[in-house]
């Protein structure tokens, strides 16, 4: 599924231009994304990962967040009504709800208590390996939106997905999010199910391929009908 995709505002890094490493400033956008992906992949515990995500999220300015919101709005306006109105709050929660939760947990010191290892290490590392190419998988000219949406903005989407799926152990799309056909992401006594979990295999950059939710079984689909 194509992504709909701050702790500290305006760090020393100039917005959308460079990333400071320990020894040098990186200005190449592909290398910037690769550096962030490597930082994520180096995390062992959920607290480590949350801390890296918070640090990277802090590099996004208010203007960046406004661009992300504008892009999200532009994508939603393409959907038919009434599905657009049904899915809008869930898509907003997926991106900005996750960001808000990240802020709350950071400010309350919760990251220090998250000492358990990342639940599915292999899937997590596969996710991190996907990010450098996933951030460049869209043809921005074909999308024709009025918002200057860069790979760095797409990275924000993956950062929030990493927080949701690998720190909180929740599905990438919020519980209750509806899909065309009347189905939605479900929480069945702490186990999550999603209709499209295993149906995005050909879209290598889809977060569905790394989601902790289980695929909704065909018999469940028929019974619900």
Secondary structure per residue as TSV (DSSP state, phi and psi in degrees):
chain	resnum	aa	ss	phi	psi
A	1	X	-	360.0	128.0
A	2	X	-	-66.1	131.4
A	3	X	-	-57.9	135.5
A	4	X	-	-76.0	-6.1
A	5	X	-	-6.1	360.0
A	6	X	-	360.0	140.1
A	7	X	-	-60.7	-55.0
A	8	X	S	-128.6	127.6
A	9	X	S	-85.8	141.9
A	10	X	S	53.5	65.6
A	11	X	-	-68.9	-173.5
A	12	X	S	-62.7	-20.4
A	13	X	S	-71.3	123.0
A	14	X	-	-63.5	129.8
A	15	X	T	-53.4	131.7
A	16	X	T	64.1	10.7
A	17	X	T	-118.3	-40.4
A	18	X	-	-153.7	160.5
A	19	X	E	-126.6	130.9
A	20	X	E	-90.7	122.7
A	21	X	-	-99.3	-176.3
A	22	X	S	-62.8	-30.1
A	23	X	S	-115.5	-15.9
A	24	X	-	-161.4	169.7
A	25	X	E	-100.2	130.8
A	26	X	E	-102.8	124.4
A	27	X	-	-108.8	-18.0
A	28	X	-	-72.5	127.4
A	29	X	H	-65.2	-39.3
A	30	X	H	-64.2	-41.2
A	31	X	H	-69.5	-34.9
A	32	X	H	-57.1	-49.1
A	33	X	H	-63.7	-41.6
A	34	X	H	-62.8	-38.5
A	35	X	H	-62.3	-44.7
A	36	X	H	-63.7	-42.9
A	37	X	H	-60.5	-39.1
A	38	X	H	-68.4	-36.7
A	39	X	H	-62.4	-43.6
A	40	X	H	-61.8	-47.2
A	41	X	H	-63.8	-24.0
A	42	X	T	-76.5	-12.7
A	43	X	-	-68.6	139.6
A	44	X	-	-106.0	-47.8
A	45	X	B	-101.1	165.2
A	46	X	H	-63.0	-35.4
A	47	X	H	-65.6	-41.0
A	48	X	H	-58.9	-47.5
A	49	X	H	-63.8	-45.0
A	50	X	H	-60.1	-38.1
A	51	X	H	-65.6	-42.7
A	52	X	H	-63.8	-44.6
A	53	X	H	-61.0	-43.9
A	54	X	H	-62.0	-41.2
A	55	X	H	-64.2	-43.3
A	56	X	H	-70.0	-38.3
A	57	X	H	-63.8	-29.5
A	58	X	T	-67.8	-11.3
A	59	X	T	-85.2	-4.4
A	60	X	-	-94.0	128.4
A	61	X	-	-82.4	171.9
A	62	X	H	-58.9	-38.6
A	63	X	H	-61.4	-41.9
A	64	X	H	-58.1	-45.4
A	65	X	H	-65.4	-35.3
A	66	X	H	-66.1	-38.8
A	67	X	H	-64.2	-42.9
A	68	X	H	-60.7	-43.0
A	69	X	H	-65.8	-39.4
A	70	X	H	-66.0	-39.6
A	71	X	H	-64.7	-42.7
A	72	X	H	-60.6	-43.5
A	73	X	H	-61.7	-43.1
A	74	X	H	-62.3	-38.7
A	75	X	H	-67.5	-40.0
A	76	X	H	-68.1	-32.9
A	77	X	H	-66.7	-17.8
A	78	X	T	-78.9	-17.7
A	79	X	S	-79.1	148.1
A	80	X	-	-74.4	149.8
A	81	X	T	-85.0	141.9
A	82	X	T	-94.2	2.0
A	83	X	H	-60.1	-37.0
A	84	X	H	-56.0	-46.6
A	85	X	H	-69.6	-31.0
A	86	X	H	-71.0	-41.6
A	87	X	H	-87.2	-21.0
A	88	X	H	-51.9	-51.3
A	89	X	H	-64.0	-29.6
A	90	X	H	-74.7	-39.9
A	91	X	H	-66.8	-39.3
A	92	X	H	-63.8	-41.5
A	93	X	I	-65.6	-35.7
A	94	X	I	-57.8	-40.1
A	95	X	I	-96.2	-58.8
A	96	X	I	-85.6	-26.4
A	97	X	I	-65.5	-41.3
A	98	X	H	-63.3	-41.1
A	99	X	H	-63.1	-41.8
A	100	X	H	-63.7	-42.5
A	101	X	H	-64.6	-39.2
A	102	X	H	-58.0	-44.8
A	103	X	H	-61.3	-46.6
A	104	X	H	-61.5	-45.0
A	105	X	H	-68.6	-37.1
A	106	X	H	-62.9	-48.3
A	107	X	H	-70.0	-25.9
A	108	X	T	-89.4	-3.7
A	109	X	T	78.5	16.4
A	110	X	G	-64.9	-27.6
A	111	X	G	-59.3	-32.2
A	112	X	G	-67.3	-19.6
A	113	X	G	-91.6	-8.5
A	114	X	-	-89.7	73.2
A	115	X	-	-93.2	-7.3
A	116	X	S	-74.7	149.5
A	117	X	B	-67.8	157.7
A	118	X	-	-57.6	132.2
A	119	X	S	-59.4	-51.8
A	120	X	-	-118.1	88.5
A	121	X	H	-61.9	-41.0
A	122	X	H	-65.0	-48.0
A	123	X	H	-61.7	-38.7
A	124	X	H	-61.4	-46.1
A	125	X	H	-69.6	-32.4
A	126	X	H	-63.4	-40.1
A	127	X	H	-61.3	-47.6
A	128	X	H	-62.4	-37.7
A	129	X	H	-68.2	-27.7
A	130	X	H	-74.1	-32.4
A	131	X	H	-54.4	-48.5
A	132	X	H	-56.6	-37.2
A	133	X	H	-85.4	-34.4
A	134	X	H	-60.1	-34.1
A	135	X	T	-70.4	-13.7
A	136	X	T	-117.4	19.0
A	137	X	-	-85.6	-7.0
A	138	X	S	-99.9	146.8
A	139	X	-	-94.8	99.1
A	140	X	H	-65.8	-29.8
A	141	X	H	-68.7	-33.8
A	142	X	H	-72.9	-23.6
A	143	X	H	-78.2	-28.6
A	144	X	-	54.3	54.4
A	145	X	-	-108.9	152.5
A	146	X	S	-79.5	1.2
A	147	X	S	-103.5	130.5
A	148	X	-	-71.5	95.4
A	149	X	-	-106.7	112.2
A	150	X	-	-102.8	175.7
A	151	X	H	-60.5	-31.2
A	152	X	H	-65.1	-35.8
A	153	X	H	-70.1	-38.4
A	154	X	H	-63.9	-34.3
A	155	X	H	-59.3	-36.5
A	156	X	H	-58.8	-40.2
A	157	X	H	-59.5	-44.1
A	158	X	H	-69.6	-33.4
A	159	X	H	-61.9	-45.2
A	160	X	H	-68.5	-35.1
A	161	X	H	-65.4	-40.7
A	162	X	H	-62.3	-41.3
A	163	X	I	-62.5	-46.4
A	164	X	I	-66.7	-47.9
A	165	X	I	-82.9	-33.7
A	166	X	I	-112.0	-15.2
A	167	X	I	-98.3	-49.4
A	168	X	S	-88.0	-13.1
A	169	X	-	57.2	40.8
A	170	X	-	-117.9	160.6
A	171	X	-	-64.9	150.9
A	172	X	S	-61.6	-34.4
A	173	X	S	-100.4	134.5
A	174	X	-	-59.6	147.8
A	175	X	T	-57.1	133.0
A	176	X	T	95.5	-12.2
A	177	X	-	-61.8	123.7
A	178	X	E	-82.9	151.9
A	179	X	E	-121.9	156.0
A	180	X	T	-54.8	134.7
A	181	X	T	108.2	-6.9
A	182	X	T	93.4	8.6
A	183	X	E	-101.2	163.4
A	184	X	E	-150.1	167.1
A	185	X	-	-70.0	131.2
A	186	X	E	-117.5	150.6
A	187	X	E	-117.4	107.7
A	188	X	E	-108.4	91.3
A	189	X	T	55.4	43.8
A	190	X	T	91.0	-5.2
A	191	X	E	-107.6	129.4
A	192	X	E	-98.1	142.1
A	193	X	E	-130.6	143.3
A	194	X	E	-143.4	138.1
A	195	X	T	-65.6	-33.5
A	196	X	T	-104.7	10.8
A	197	X	T	-50.2	-47.7
A	198	X	T	-105.0	18.5
A	199	X	S	-110.3	14.2
A	200	X	-	-119.1	22.5
A	201	X	T	-59.2	-33.6
A	202	X	T	-78.2	-12.2
A	203	X	-	-101.7	91.0
A	204	X	T	-61.5	-25.2
A	205	X	T	-92.9	5.3
A	206	X	-	-74.4	135.6
A	207	X	G	-68.6	-17.9
A	208	X	G	-58.5	-31.3
A	209	X	G	-69.0	-11.2
A	210	X	G	-123.2	7.3
A	211	X	-	-75.4	141.2
A	212	X	S	-73.1	-8.0
A	213	X	S	-68.7	153.6
A	214	X	E	-94.9	155.4
A	215	X	E	-69.9	131.1
A	216	X	-	-64.3	127.5
A	217	X	-	-71.5	151.7
A	218	X	H	-59.8	-38.8
A	219	X	H	-66.2	-29.6
A	220	X	H	-66.1	-37.3
A	221	X	H	-65.1	-45.5
A	222	X	H	-65.9	-38.5
A	223	X	H	-65.3	-37.5
A	224	X	H	-69.7	-21.0
A	225	X	-	-84.1	360.0
